[in-house]
């Protein structure tokens, strides 16, 4: 069976040039991309990497690749990441890892933000298959939850809890994470603005109008949107 994620990563690697600062998200497609880069030792030695993901950073260091902290950069040449779903306008939902705040910071720094994935990720319009994840300051949790309940009365709003310890799941920044499951996803432009404007919201997992390209692999091959 064809590995479409590997095919997407191979196509993504063609965009990388010597001397660049490369941003990486998380997931198996990103891991494939690291493996491909590592094989080209001459290129790999010239590159610097920055990532939002603990696992990705660990894998980069395991492969003796140069890693920089996001706190010490202000520009990235290309940011590569996967997603749960993206639409024809390249708006993307990233719900799984709960690290979307740093991912957005890196994506916003990048001259190019390239999504990677198999054809199952690509839809004409974003839908309610995946939740919107919201990172919330602890002091504002109850007020934000109350506001969300008013703004989205038909949604199922659930705070993420830890499976490894008693209590809430805490983000990398010490905040709470809340999943909003919609029956029908609101218009992305309206949703992006409405949630961002709630005091106490740090970030949400809708990447609206941020990606510049998407690399999609499937039965018919690889295409670039």
Secondary structure, 3 states (H helix, E strand, C coil): CCCHHHHHHHHHHCCCCCCCEEEECCCHHHHHHHHHHHHCHHHHCCCEEEECCHHHHHHHHHCCCEECCHHHCCCEEEEEECCCEECCCCCEECCCCCCHHHHHHHHHHEEEEEEEEEHHHECCCCCCCCCEEEEECHHHHHHHHHHHHHHCCCCEEEECECCCCCCECECCCCCEEEEEECCCCCCHHHHHHHHHCCCCEEEECEECCCCCEEEEEECCEEEEC
